[in-house]
Amino acid sequence: MLSAKNYTILCVVVAIVTAAIILFVPGLSETIEGRLLQFLSTNARA
């Protein structure tokens, strides 16, 4: 099991890596943004 401290560190690292990919890898960032928009549009409530 992950302790709360290790889980927090893992979440921060994943967030930083994802942000770096979006900033510096154009093709992959378009894929991530497209999937995120698709997820948000399918789960949006009116």
Secondary structure, 3 states (H helix, E strand, C coil): CCCHHHHHHHHHHHHHHHHHHHHHCHHHHHHHHHHHHHHHHHHCCC
